[in-house]
């Protein structure tokens, strides 16, 4: 096992699998689906291998591998992981595995969908693995294409508008981000090696003015992706129109790319600019928390409600990052992971509800607990996990982020409490109506079996288990992240 | 060097002349339907490409020939191979059916226009450059008009001819002024010397010459505001020739401009640089914004061509060797992406204008065609990991390197605008793959029926798409090798 480039293989498995899918005849749908599930399962298995070889408790980059690719422009194929990227890689491979299983239910254009799913996996893993700025950007953009097609082909009635808006909106952010990356190159060490750039920045070799410009350019790219208020307007459209698998990965993984970028590039390489800007970032985070929750409360569409809840929950991530102390960074990392797990679960469940009732309108959904008891119970569980019930994972991330925020921005953070109350309100409202309220005259009807089938169970049960396990024993997670959190905190002296 | 060297060094061009003239004569003696000629044409292109490779493998053949008229070097080899590849794709694309692809004149003129392109790239004096441009243009005028039964073809050809001639005259006037100012028309070492050595009056005259030359070349390359002919001509002309004219001459002219200006022009002539900057920015902004408003796909691609010329001009405004290298890579990816997109438009509507709604549901009517279009469009849009991304990346990086971060920002933002119309096509092609569109009017009319595409045309489209992929994944390595 010694000489194997573990991280490259992780990336290579979905690449090869996607090419194989492309070559399989489109008629053999079951074969394609089976193969895809095997491929994503293998990727997940390999990511477990990566986890097992990871030295927990170290804040350093590990398993680095670097091959000069285009020396003429200072670009290399460099991969590596640390405590910050490892959880996100685990999250990516796990959620994609569950999405692969859920894809078993798909019966239209299976080949295209499986190809796009694998391509998306390549892009998502690549973003978290890349240690070269150009490579990072390539994967960052690569993610857009499969998601564009997923929304544009399998999406709802308004899919064309939503998919184009998603693509263009994110692209505006990322092209400006590209300019920021180029400036890191030219004002910095004249290489795209992110470790070299970070070392340059931490040595204080960027002037404050340079840091300001670069920070602004990068911020736009990351802010659109997170999304940070007021750059969030693409998200509800994309989520509502996206198919279930698209929504799960969009919320579960794609949003994390923004938070990851803020920590990996902005905070690491531009600490002074980050420190100067962090109060504003905290304000935007808290606005996101409160605004997202308030808008979620007014939604009539269940899926849109979950989408706005994402805006709110990602606000905690932004707040934790802005605090930039060890509690804040740990909390942000935790919140990113748990949001992926819990919101992924919520989107799966919304998809299952829609398949049964053919509506997502909260006003017409009633009596889930009697119609499909398992689904009802899982929705209750996911809601409580999401609103931050102590003992479940969502609480840990929110609490730690808030703790980090309170140490640095006590006044700003205090306002976040409003968001927590509103969150409880919208989840309890839907629980009361959708799950427990009796059937009414004009409610949507569902006459099918009262159970969930195997693929549905397989998709959400692992997520529920993790949400529970992390809530009870979060130390496992923190032992991985905390060394990085501490190291980042020292950069801004917090 | 022996007395045989010129023959060997120019063997690709000699092959083109013999084949082009031969095809025309052959048809005059034994009138056929073009079946033999198309094979002869393809074989001639392959042979010319092989000769170009052989020349490249014998470095002693590289040099300046005929009293400083023509230069054979790495750029020449690059251009020869690219021209032969794109020329072969155009031949393939007009293979099926019984249209213009069936006559000997078509093939003969195509070969001769390729010769003109080679001359443009190789030329080392303004007169030879002018001759090369005419050698390219005259066959293209005729080719454009060849399909007489097409309603717009003759009108498009006439427009192309009249305006093209006008541009030639402008350029010729520039040549005269250049001679007056510089006392030479040779640009073996770049046309424009250090202005200090010229003195104020002659330097001013040299600028005037530059503007006229630039206008003439800008016409061929469809740079704003010299692009005005292209939307009409592209929309009305015969489809494979439009694909050809929209792609290959632009490459030739850009390479010639590299030689004429040399790497130091931008730094030595601030006025000239400012002019190029203005044209570049206006081309990017105007081309992309107007393309967004088009309904006719070929017009859309015409304006996208204007915008892409703007991106190319960045290399000239920045100057230096790195941006020249970036430009050459960009030209390759642009050539394949643009050719592919035009060929798909031709496959969708060979004999008529193609509007956006013709693309509705294309994925269901011919999956391979839609896939090829999607790849070409995403490459043009500059999406990684396709070739187009690395082309743009190299150019924009050169801009930031040269201290033009603001120019890179404008270019990046206009790229986003461009994505708007490229995605418009992509989302129309795929939007109704799984479920019908609810938007009504659009899409319904054209959904019906599978599109049958002649195999050679499909092969050409697939080649373009594959090139976009390969240039992305492996091309950056090529770029490194070129440097």
Boltz contact constraints between the chains, C-beta under 6 A:
constraints:
  - contact:
      token1: [A, 70]
      token2: [B, 476]
      max_distance: 6.0
  - contact:
      token1: [A, 70]
      token2: [B, 480]
      max_distance: 6.0
  - contact:
      token1: [A, 72]
      token2: [B, 480]
      max_distance: 6.0
  - contact:
      token1: [A, 72]
      token2: [B, 483]
      max_distance: 6.0
  - contact:
      token1: [A, 108]
      token2: [B, 434]
      max_distance: 6.0
  - contact:
      token1: [A, 109]
      token2: [B, 433]
      max_distance: 6.0
  - contact:
      token1: [A, 109]
      token2: [B, 434]
      max_distance: 6.0
  - contact:
      token1: [A, 138]
      token2: [B, 384]
      max_distance: 6.0
  - contact:
      token1: [A, 138]
      token2: [B, 385]
      max_distance: 6.0
  - contact:
      token1: [A, 141]
      token2: [B, 383]
      max_distance: 6.0
  - contact:
      token1: [A, 141]
      token2: [B, 384]
      max_distance: 6.0
  - contact:
      token1: [A, 142]
      token2: [B, 384]
      max_distance: 6.0
  - contact:
      token1: [A, 152]
      token2: [B, 427]
      max_distance: 6.0
  - contact:
      token1: [A, 152]
      token2: [B, 430]
      max_distance: 6.0
  - contact:
      token1: [A, 153]
      token2: [B, 430]
      max_distance: 6.0
  - contact:
      token1: [A, 153]
      token2: [B, 433]
      max_distance: 6.0
  - contact:
      token1: [A, 153]
      token2: [B, 434]
      max_distance: 6.0
  - contact:
      token1: [A, 154]
      token2: [B, 434]
      max_distance: 6.0
  - contact:
      token1: [A, 157]
      token2: [B, 438]
      max_distance: 6.0
  - contact:
      token1: [A, 160]
      token2: [B, 427]
      max_distance: 6.0
  - contact:
      token1: [A, 160]
      token2: [B, 431]
      max_distance: 6.0
  - contact:
      token1: [A, 163]
      token2: [B, 427]
      max_distance: 6.0
  - contact:
      token1: [A, 164]
      token2: [B, 423]
      max_distance: 6.0
  - contact:
      token1: [A, 164]
      token2: [B, 427]
      max_distance: 6.0
  - contact:
      token1: [A, 167]
      token2: [B, 423]
      max_distance: 6.0
  - contact:
      token1: [A, 171]
      token2: [B, 416]
      max_distance: 6.0
  - contact:
      token1: [A, 171]
      token2: [B, 419]
      max_distance: 6.0
  - contact:
      token1: [A, 172]
      token2: [B, 416]
      max_distance: 6.0
  - contact:
      token1: [A, 175]
      token2: [B, 412]
      max_distance: 6.0
  - contact:
      token1: [A, 175]
      token2: [B, 416]
      max_distance: 6.0
  - contact:
      token1: [A, 179]
      token2: [B, 408]
      max_distance: 6.0
  - contact:
      token1: [A, 179]
      token2: [B, 409]
      max_distance: 6.0
  - contact:
      token1: [A, 182]
      token2: [B, 397]
      max_distance: 6.0
  - contact:
      token1: [A, 182]
      token2: [B, 400]
      max_distance: 6.0
  - contact:
      token1: [A, 186]
      token2: [B, 400]
      max_distance: 6.0
